[in-house]
């Protein structure tokens, strides 16, 4: 995936994002709008690019698993919540 910023008629390639996973805001009870549809610019995680691009994301046993060309990893998804 590539991110491009458009400035009028000019188009500038910013970076290659093949190892980036974006995440939404956390959902809360009785919210007026769905936080799972809100992706802020700073809400992302870059995995180690030395193992290649991310080729697949899947859920398994309440974990988010990512596959790269030469690796497999797990992303934290609200593992623990402290009150």
N, C-alpha and C positions, 0 to 999 in steps of 0.2 A: 504494500500500500504506500502511496505517496501523498503527502499533504502539499497542496498548492494554495498560495494566497494570490487573489486577483486584485490588481491595482489598476482599475480602468481597463485599458487595452493590454497592459502588460501582465504576464503570468510568470510567477517566480516559483520554482521548485524549492521547497524548504528542506525536506529531509526524507529519507527512507524510513518508514515506520513498521517494518516487517516483524519487529520484536516488541511491539508496544501493545499493551492491553489497556483499554479504557474502561472505567467503571462509573456507575451512577451514584447519585446521592443515596444515603440510607433512608429507607422507608420507615415512617412512624404511623401510629394509629391516628385515625381521624384527621389526617392532613387534607388540606383543601385542594392540592394538586399532587399528582403522582410523582414522587421523588425518583422512582425507577426510570422515568423518562428524562431526567435532568443529568446531563454529562458536562461538568465544568471543565474548562481547559486544562486545569492542573490535576484532574483526577485520572491519572494513568500510572502504569507500572511498566518499566522496560525490563525484559528478561535478558539474560546474558547472550549477546549476539554471536559469540564465538561458536555456538552450536547450531547456527542457521536460523532461518525465519520460522515464525510460528506457522504451522501448517493446519492445526486443528485445535479446537477447544471443546471440551465435553464435561458434563457433570457426572460424578460417580460418588455414591455414598456421602452426599452432602459436601463434596469437595469439587473445586473447579480444576480440571486437569488440562494442561497444555502440552502439545507435542511440537517439537522442533525437528529439524532435519536429523540431528544427532543427539537428541536428549528428550526427556520427559520431565515435567515438573508439576507442582501443585501450587495453586494460588490460594491465599488465605481469604475466606469469605466469612467475615464476622465469627471467627473461631470462638471468641469469648467476649462476653459483655459484662462489665462490672458496674454495679449500681452504687 
